[in-house]
Amino acid sequence: MTQYTPMMKQYLSIKAQHKDAFLFFRLGDFYEMFFEDATKASRELEITLTSRDGGDSRIPMCGVPYHSAENYIKSLVEKGYKVAICEQVEDPKASKGVVKREVVQLITPGTVMEGSMLDDKENNYLASVSMFEDDTFTVSYNDLSTGENSIALITDGWDAVVGELYNRSVKEVVVADNFPESYQTQLIERMNVTVSYEKNDELEQTFEHLVKDIHQQKLIDGFARLLNYIQHTQKRSLDHLQPVQKIELQDYMALDMYSKRNLELMETIRKKGKIGSLLWVVDDTITSMGARLLKKWMERPLLRKEDITIRHNQVDGFLSQFFEREELREELKSVYDLERLSGRIAFGNVNARDLIQLKKSLSKVPNILQVLQKFDNDSIQHLYANINPLEDLHDLLDGSVKEDAPISIKEGGIIKDGFNSQLDEYRDATRNGKQWIAQLEQKERAETKIKSLKIGYNRVFGYYIEVTKANLHLLPEGKYERKQTLTNAERYITPELKEKETLIIEAQEKSVELEYSLFVELREKVKRYIGELQQLADQLSKIDVLQGFASVAEKNGYVRPVFNELREIEISQGRHPVVEQVMKEEEFVPNDVLMTQGTDILLITGPNMSGKSTYMRQLALTAIMAQIGCFVPCEGANLPVFDQIFTRIGAADDLVSGQSTFMVEMMEAKHALKNATENSMILLDEIGRGTSTYDGMALAQAIVEHIHEHIHAKTLFSTHYHELTELDESLERLKNVHVRAEEFEGNVVFLHQIQDGAADESYGIHVAKLAELPHTLIERATNLLHQFENGNGKLPERSDEEQLSLFVEEKQPVKERYVNADWTDQLASLNLMEMTPMDAMNELYKLQKQIKK
């Protein structure tokens, strides 16, 4: 058995309690890691792997400097790892044997507090999921950096839980030890979050005030699990935690994970970045608090028309007074992140510069109130009616903290003169002592006639008189007491200098100690204002988002939408908010959307690249913008309030779960058909194209009929199956529209205009021509198309020469094929005008079987 040193035994004992984390073990000025931690950290952080003696073998070892550890910790946490910070918790001078060490904090992806590890415009959510015997779930959220807490009850099964978690930028999920492994796997692999464990779901009495408005035991237990995990990992004050807000899911538009992804609300599908998303267009906030609130609003569009109207009224007010709005924006530029400052104050890691930022922010509040009072709109007056400028807190900070205070809180230089009389006395002693030393230096130079004589200081010897060796002959014998010999000089002391040094050093030490205690005391006083600071932050965030909506509306020509109870959609000259911003030289072609009370489905036909998907997306984005309180990109909009939006737009294989494009398509369609109501919006793009033509056509028609007969949701259904356009004869609430395209000199010109009626052709070969496929291939496809259209049910054969012609520029004659007279007679006898599309497909299928024999 390997015999380890006492220090290594201590390390192994602490590591055994934190097996799922990198243990940063404090040794002097370094955090050291050993064994597997060292091997893995050296690879992840790209630092040198060394080793130390471990008895029978060498122990792998690596380390990072204490003063720069934050960047290394950030790197590990961003990759989804946890880091346990192990510090010395007793004075090494007073300890016997190994210095006592403990883990003082566990930093995980969901519990980050340091500003450098956080995105200013993103919440950093930790979530917990609790499962109950009746297959219901609770989902709890906490942003430790702001103190925000919320919880929701999910009764629609596990898929609804995944959809809810996907709705927020969750970094870590806490579950019970016995949580189903299949669900844990989905969280890790599909959502890319860190999974952690907490079995205790009992709420401590000290935190009961956080759930005073929550009356369901499931919700309390679910939140308790989250809270207990935070306590176990952070091991410090949580005074900034706000009361839990229950998320009433029925009060918000439901946006499932598919729709949020397909509509690119927060990030683009391809690059996973903000640029090109709806958030990128509508975010004109000034503060980081406002940017985070905007994301929350986008995650949960409103359902109550009264609440939406209030926001629209406020945006109207900001929009109507340009100069006052610009003045407000200028004042907001000086407001720091009050939410996260409050968190740092409570957490105990706030420094003097943070308090200066807080003071500067508070100094802007009276100005903001004055500007808001210039707006005539009554709704804006409600925004500032309850704003508390916290003048007494501002005065406390203004009278206590120096403007140029250092970052460190243990080296002095923080507290202003006049704030504390004892501190002023210590500082006077220090200043007077240093002045006395400066006077002594002048006096000694005059007496000895040595102009280079100087009085210096170092931590080892204290104050000293230094004379160069070239001038030693000028010193009277016995004038000074020799202290240190250097190569080119001698250093001396005198009893008088030593006495003054004692007074100065003592005053300096006491001054620094007193300043630190005064700062801690000040921090505790500021902590009492945390609740009021969080309220102020919330109000300023709302103001910021609403003025941002007004600014965006003015820049982009957006208008205020109105709502109706008749389930009618009437959009005049609607535009896609994102596409019109990224188009550089071309001008976006606007389109109307008209769906009366008697129209539930628009069946959209037209060629690829013509704008069908854009048309569908812009309707959904317009509805979302309207219901978060933003104005919309069109000349006029009259809309119903949508309870849910479901989308199936674009092909995307789910490779992680091993599902094909077609399977994903069917699952997304199933989700919409299962959950949509008559107050929902459904967007389905090219359903059925992932399988054979007949299968796809049959599925597409059945889905359209199901929506028409059973759901009645407002639906946009685009398709290449032109046969489906005949459905308008049998489905009274279905209307055909198409994207206009014109053929000019053998080329197709896309006009991007939506018009009534079905498209006369799909222009697929023209699109292939635009993509510059080989000329001979285009000719061959054209010939095949003519033969298909002329009724030849069997695939045309081609000679060896024709096969070669696909790869050479020489045109080859098309060989005529033999056509069975029976087939043509059967085809000619069919009365197509009196057949349903399904009957026609069945007859074609019979003909195809004969041809294949």
DAZI-V164118 format. One record per residue. RES is the residue in one letter. OMEGA is omega in radians with two decimals (none if undefined). BURIAL is b if it has 9 or more other C-alpha atoms within 8 Angstrom, else e. Layout:
RES_OMEGA_BURIAL / RES_OMEGA_BURIAL
//
This chain:
M_-3.10_e / T_3.09_e / Q_3.14_e / Y_3.07_b / T_3.10_e / P_-3.13_e / M_3.13_e / M_3.07_e / K_3.09_b / Q_3.12_e / Y_-3.09_b / L_3.12_e / S_-3.14_e / I_3.14_b / K_-3.13_b / A_3.12_e / Q_-3.09_e / H_-3.05_b / K_-3.06_e / D_-3.10_e / A_2.94_b / F_3.13_b / L_3.06_b / F_-2.98_b / F_-3.02_b / R_3.02_b / L_-3.13_e / G_-3.11_e / D_-3.10_e / F_2.86_b / Y_-3.10_b / E_3.02_b / M_-3.07_b / F_3.06_b / F_-3.05_b / E_3.09_e / D_-3.10_b / A_-3.14_b / T_-3.10_b / K_-3.11_e / A_3.12_b / S_3.12_b / R_-3.08_e / E_-3.08_e / L_-3.13_b / E_3.08_e / I_-3.03_e / T_3.07_e / L_3.09_b / T_3.11_e / S_3.07_b / R_-3.09_e / D_-3.14_e / G_-3.13_b / G_-3.10_e / D_-3.09_e / S_3.10_e / R_3.13_b / I_3.06_b / P_-3.03_b / M_2.96_b / C_-3.08_b / G_3.08_b / V_3.14_b / P_-3.13_b / Y_-3.03_b / H_-3.14_e / S_-3.07_e / A_-3.03_b / E_-3.13_e / N_3.11_e / Y_3.10_b / I_3.13_b / K_-3.12_b / S_-3.13_b / L_-3.11_b / V_3.11_b / E_3.10_e / K_3.08_e / G_-3.13_b / Y_3.04_b / K_-3.14_b / V_3.09_b / A_-3.11_b / I_-3.10_b / C_-3.07_b / E_2.97_b / Q_-3.08_b / V_3.01_e / E_-3.11_b / D_-3.14_e / P_-3.12_e / K_-3.08_e / A_-3.04_e / S_3.04_b / K_-3.11_e / G_-3.08_e / V_3.11_e / V_3.14_b / K_3.12_e / R_3.09_b / E_2.99_b / V_-3.08_b / V_3.11_b / Q_3.02_b / L_-3.12_b / I_-3.11_b / T_-3.13_b / P_-3.10_b / G_-3.09_b / T_-3.13_b / V_3.11_b / M_-3.07_b / E_-3.08_e / G_-3.10_e / S_-3.14_e / M_-3.06_e / L_3.00_b / D_-3.07_e / D_-3.03_e / K_-3.12_e / E_2.92_b / N_3.11_b / N_-2.98_b / Y_2.87_b / L_-3.13_b / A_2.97_b / S_3.10_b / V_3.07_b / S_-3.11_b / M_-3.10_b / F_-3.02_e / E_-3.13_e / D_3.11_e / D_2.95_e / T_-3.08_b / F_2.87_b / T_3.05_b / V_-3.14_b / S_3.12_b / Y_3.00_b / N_2.92_b / D_-3.05_b / L_-3.10_b / S_3.14_b / T_-3.11_b / G_-3.10_b / E_3.08_b / N_3.07_b / S_-3.09_b / I_3.14_b / A_3.05_b / L_-3.11_b / I_-3.12_b / T_-3.04_e / D_3.06_e / G_-3.02_b / W_-3.14_e / D_3.11_e / A_3.09_b / V_3.13_b / V_3.11_b / G_3.13_b / E_3.13_b / L_3.14_b / Y_-3.08_b / N_-3.13_b / R_-3.11_e / S_-3.10_b / V_-3.14_b / K_-3.04_b / E_-3.14_b / V_3.14_b / V_3.13_b / V_3.06_b / A_-3.13_b / D_-3.06_e / N_3.12_e / F_-3.05_b / P_-3.09_e / E_3.14_e / S_3.11_e / Y_3.11_e / Q_3.14_b / T_3.12_b / Q_3.14_b / L_-3.08_b / I_-2.99_b / E_-3.05_b / R_-3.10_b / M_3.06_e / N_3.10_e / V_3.04_b / T_3.11_b / V_3.12_b / S_-2.98_e / Y_3.05_b / E_-3.08_b / K_-3.06_e / N_3.10_e / D_3.08_b / E_-3.07_e / L_3.09_b / E_-3.09_e / Q_-3.10_e / T_-3.11_e / F_-3.11_e / E_-3.14_b / H_-3.13_e / L_-3.10_b / V_-3.06_b / K_-3.14_e / D_-3.14_e / I_-3.03_b / H_3.10_e / Q_-3.07_e / Q_3.12_e / K_-3.13_e / L_3.13_b / I_3.14_b / D_3.14_b / G_3.12_b / F_-3.14_b / A_3.11_b / R_-3.14_b / L_-3.10_b / L_3.13_b / N_3.09_b / Y_3.14_b / I_3.13_b / Q_-3.08_b / H_-3.07_e / T_-2.99_b / Q_3.02_b / K_3.12_e / R_-3.05_e / S_3.08_e / L_-3.07_e / D_-3.08_e / H_-3.12_b / L_-3.10_b / Q_3.08_b / P_-3.09_b / V_3.04_b / Q_3.08_e / K_3.11_e / I_3.09_e / E_-3.01_e / L_-3.12_e / Q_3.12_e / D_-3.05_e / Y_3.02_b / M_3.12_b / A_3.06_b / L_-3.12_b / D_-3.06_b / M_3.14_b / Y_-3.10_b / S_-3.14_b / K_3.11_b / R_-3.05_b / N_-3.13_b / L_3.10_b / E_-3.11_b / L_-3.06_b / M_-3.13_b / E_-3.14_b / T_-3.12_b / I_-3.00_e / R_-3.01_e / K_-3.14_e / K_-3.14_e / G_-3.11_e / K_-3.10_b / I_-3.09_e / G_3.10_b / S_3.08_b / L_3.12_b / L_3.14_b / W_-3.09_b / V_-2.98_b / V_-3.11_b / D_3.00_b / D_3.11_b / T_3.14_b / I_-3.06_b / T_3.08_b / S_3.08_b / M_3.13_b / G_3.14_b / A_3.13_b / R_3.13_b / L_3.12_b / L_3.12_b / K_3.12_b / K_3.13_e / W_-3.14_b / M_3.11_b / E_-3.07_b / R_3.04_b / P_-3.04_b / L_3.06_b / L_-3.12_b / R_-3.08_e / K_-3.13_b / E_-3.14_e / D_3.12_b / I_-3.11_b / T_3.12_b / I_3.13_b / R_3.14_b / H_3.10_b / N_-3.12_b / Q_3.07_b / V_3.09_b / D_-3.13_b / G_3.11_b / F_-3.10_b / L_-3.02_b / S_-3.10_e / Q_-3.01_b / F_-3.01_e / F_3.10_e / E_3.12_b / R_3.12_b / E_3.09_e / E_3.10_b / L_3.14_b / R_-3.14_b / E_3.13_e / E_-3.12_b / L_-3.13_b / K_-3.11_e / S_3.14_b / V_3.13_b / Y_-3.05_b / D_-3.08_b / L_3.14_b / E_-3.08_b / R_3.02_b / L_3.11_b / S_3.12_b / G_-3.14_b / R_3.11_b / I_-3.13_b / A_-3.06_b / F_3.12_b / G_3.11_e / N_3.08_e / V_3.07_b / N_-3.05_b / A_-3.13_b / R_3.04_b / D_3.14_b / L_3.05_b / I_3.07_b / Q_3.10_b / L_-3.14_b / K_-3.14_b / K_3.11_b / S_-3.14_b / L_3.14_b / S_-3.14_b / K_-3.06_b / V_3.08_b / P_3.10_b / N_3.13_b / I_3.11_b / L_3.13_b / Q_-3.14_e / V_-3.12_b / L_-3.13_b / Q_3.11_e / K_-3.12_e / F_-3.10_b / D_-3.03_e / N_-3.12_b / D_-3.10_e / S_3.13_b / I_3.10_b / Q_3.09_b / H_-3.12_e / L_-3.06_b / Y_-3.06_b / A_-3.05_e / N_3.13_e / I_3.10_e / N_-3.10_e / P_3.10_e / L_-3.08_e / E_-3.13_e / D_3.07_e / L_3.10_b / H_-3.11_b / D_3.11_e / L_-3.14_e / L_-3.12_b / D_-3.11_e / G_-3.00_e / S_-2.98_b / V_3.11_b / K_3.13_b / E_-3.09_e / D_-3.11_e / A_3.11_b / P_3.12_b / I_-3.12_e / S_3.13_e / I_-3.07_b / K_-3.11_e / E_3.09_e / G_3.10_b / G_-3.07_e / I_-2.97_b / I_-3.14_b / K_2.99_b / D_3.11_e / G_-3.12_e / F_-3.11_e / N_-3.02_e / S_3.13_e / Q_3.10_e / L_3.12_b / D_3.12_b / E_3.11_e / Y_-3.13_b / R_3.10_b / D_3.13_e / A_-3.14_b / T_-3.12_b / R_-3.14_e / N_3.13_e / G_-3.14_b / K_3.09_b / Q_3.11_e / W_-3.14_e / I_3.10_b / A_3.12_b / Q_3.12_e / L_-3.14_e / E_3.13_b / Q_-3.12_e / K_-3.11_e / E_3.08_b / R_-3.11_b / A_-3.09_b / E_-3.06_e / T_-3.06_e / K_3.11_e / I_-3.06_b / K_-3.11_e / S_3.12_e / L_3.12_b / K_3.06_e / I_-3.12_b / G_-3.10_e / Y_2.86_e / N_-2.99_e / R_-3.09_e / V_-3.02_e / F_-3.10_e / G_-3.14_e / Y_-3.12_b / Y_3.03_b / I_-3.07_b / E_3.11_b / V_3.11_b / T_-3.09_b / K_3.12_e / A_-3.09_e / N_-3.07_b / L_-3.10_e / H_3.14_e / L_-3.11_e / L_3.04_e / P_-3.14_e / E_3.07_e / G_-3.10_e / K_-3.11_e / Y_3.07_e / E_-3.09_e / R_-3.11_b / K_-3.05_b / Q_3.10_e / T_3.07_e / L_-3.13_e / T_-3.05_e / N_-3.06_e / A_3.02_b / E_3.11_b / R_-3.04_b / Y_2.99_b / I_3.02_b / T_3.11_e / P_-3.12_e / E_3.13_e / L_-3.13_b / K_3.14_b / E_3.13_e / K_3.12_b / E_3.14_b / T_3.14_e / L_-3.10_b / I_-3.09_b / I_-3.14_b / E_3.13_e / A_3.13_b / Q_-3.12_b / E_3.14_e / K_3.12_b / S_-3.13_b / V_3.12_b / E_-3.13_b / L_3.12_b / E_-3.13_b / Y_-3.14_b / S_3.09_e / L_3.13_b / F_3.12_b / V_3.11_e / E_3.10_e / L_3.13_e / R_3.11_b / E_3.09_e / K_3.14_e / V_-3.10_b / K_-3.14_b / R_-3.10_e / Y_-3.01_b / I_-3.14_b / G_3.14_b / E_3.10_e / L_3.13_b / Q_3.07_b / Q_3.12_e / L_3.12_b / A_-3.14_b / D_-3.11_e / Q_3.12_b / L_3.10_b / S_3.12_b / K_3.13_b / I_-3.11_b / D_-3.13_b / V_-3.07_b / L_3.09_b / Q_3.08_b / G_3.06_b / F_-3.14_b / A_3.14_b / S_3.12_b / V_-3.13_b / A_-3.12_b / E_-3.10_b / K_-2.99_e / N_3.10_e / G_3.11_e / Y_3.13_b / V_3.12_b / R_3.10_b / P_2.98_b / V_-3.06_e / F_3.12_b / N_3.14_b / E_-3.00_e / L_-3.09_e / R_3.12_b / E_3.06_b / I_3.10_b / E_3.14_b / I_-3.14_b / S_3.09_b / Q_-3.14_b / G_-3.12_b / R_3.05_b / H_-3.01_b / P_-3.10_b / V_-3.07_b / V_-3.12_e / E_3.11_b / Q_-3.08_e / V_3.08_e / M_-3.04_b / K_-3.06_e / E_-3.10_e / E_3.09_e / E_-3.12_e / F_3.13_e / V_-3.14_e / P_-3.14_b / N_3.05_b / D_2.95_b / V_3.14_b / L_3.06_e / M_-3.12_b / T_3.12_b / Q_-3.12_e / G_3.12_e / T_3.12_b / D_-3.00_b / I_2.92_b / L_3.08_b / L_-2.98_b / I_3.05_b / T_-3.12_b / G_-3.06_b / P_2.98_b / N_3.11_b / M_-3.07_e / S_3.09_b / G_3.14_b / K_-3.10_b / S_3.11_b / T_3.13_e / Y_-3.12_b / M_-3.11_b / R_-3.04_b / Q_3.06_b / L_-3.14_b / A_-3.12_b / L_3.10_b / T_3.13_b / A_3.14_b / I_3.12_b / M_-3.12_b / A_-3.04_b / Q_2.97_b / I_3.11_b / G_-3.12_b / C_2.98_b / F_-2.91_b / V_-3.04_b / P_3.11_b / C_3.06_b / E_3.09_b / G_-3.12_b / A_3.04_b / N_-2.94_b / L_2.87_b / P_3.00_b / V_-3.09_b / F_3.12_b / D_-3.13_b / Q_2.99_b / I_3.11_b / F_-3.12_b / T_2.88_b / R_-3.08_b / I_3.10_b / G_-3.12_e / A_3.12_e / A_3.08_e / D_3.03_e / D_-3.00_b / L_-3.09_e / V_-3.13_e / S_3.07_e / G_-3.10_e / Q_-3.13_b / S_3.09_b / T_-3.08_b / F_3.12_b / M_3.09_e / V_3.12_b / E_-3.13_b / M_3.13_e / M_3.12_e / E_3.09_b / A_3.13_b / K_-3.13_e / H_3.14_e / A_-3.08_b / L_-3.12_b / K_-2.95_e / N_-3.07_e / A_3.03_b / T_3.12_e / E_3.11_e / N_-3.12_b / S_2.99_b / M_3.11_b / I_3.06_b / L_-3.14_b / L_-3.02_b / D_3.04_b / E_3.10_b / I_3.06_b / G_-3.05_b / R_-3.11_b / G_3.14_e / T_-3.10_e / S_-3.06_e / T_-3.08_e / Y_3.07_e / D_-3.09_b / G_-3.12_b / M_3.14_b / A_3.12_b / L_-3.12_b / A_-3.13_b / Q_-3.13_b / A_3.13_e / I_3.11_e / V_-3.12_b / E_3.13_b / H_3.12_b / I_-3.09_b / H_-3.01_b / E_-2.96_e / H_-3.01_e / I_3.12_b / H_3.07_b / A_3.03_b / K_-2.94_b / T_2.96_b / L_-3.04_b / F_3.12_b / S_-3.07_b / T_2.97_b / H_3.11_b / Y_-3.09_e / H_3.11_b / E_-3.10_e / L_-3.11_b / T_3.10_b / E_3.14_e / L_-3.14_e / D_3.11_b / E_-3.10_e / S_-3.14_e / L_-2.96_b / E_-3.12_e / R_3.08_b / L_-3.13_b / K_3.09_b / N_2.94_b / V_3.13_b / H_3.07_b / V_-3.04_b / R_3.04_b / A_-3.14_b / E_3.07_e / E_-3.10_e / F_3.14_e / E_3.07_e / G_3.13_e / N_3.12_e / V_3.09_b / V_3.14_e / F_-3.14_b / L_3.08_b / H_-3.14_b / Q_3.08_b / I_3.12_b / Q_3.11_e / D_3.09_e / G_-3.12_e / A_3.06_b / A_-3.11_b / D_3.05_e / E_-3.02_e / S_3.10_b / Y_-3.11_b / G_-3.13_e / I_3.09_b / H_3.09_b / V_3.08_b / A_3.11_b / K_3.08_b / L_3.12_e / A_3.06_e / E_2.96_e / L_-3.08_b / P_-3.07_e / H_-3.12_b / T_3.09_b / L_3.12_b / I_3.14_b / E_3.14_e / R_3.14_b / A_3.13_b / T_3.12_b / N_3.12_e / L_3.14_b / L_3.13_e / H_-3.13_e / Q_3.08_b / F_-3.10_b / E_3.12_e / N_2.97_e / G_3.09_e / N_-3.05_b / G_-3.09_b / K_3.11_e / L_3.14_e / P_3.08_e / E_3.05_e / R_-3.13_b / S_3.07_e / D_-3.13_e / E_3.14_e / E_3.10_b / Q_3.11_b / L_-3.02_e / S_3.09_b / L_-3.04_b / F_3.08_b / V_-3.07_e / E_-3.09_e / E_-3.13_e / K_-3.13_e / Q_3.11_e / P_3.13_e / V_-3.12_e / K_3.12_e / E_-3.12_e / R_3.08_e / Y_3.14_e / V_3.13_e / N_-3.09_e / A_-3.14_e / D_-3.12_e / W_-3.11_b / T_3.11_b / D_3.13_e / Q_-3.13_e / L_-3.11_e / A_-3.09_e / S_-3.10_e / L_3.07_e / N_-3.02_e / L_-3.05_e / M_-3.11_e / E_-3.13_e / M_3.00_b / T_3.08_e / P_-3.12_b / M_3.09_e / D_3.13_e / A_3.14_b / M_3.12_b / N_3.12_e / E_3.10_e / L_3.13_b / Y_3.11_e / K_3.11_e / L_-3.12_b / Q_3.12_b / K_3.11_e / Q_-3.10_e / I_-3.06_e / K_-3.12_e / K_none_e
//
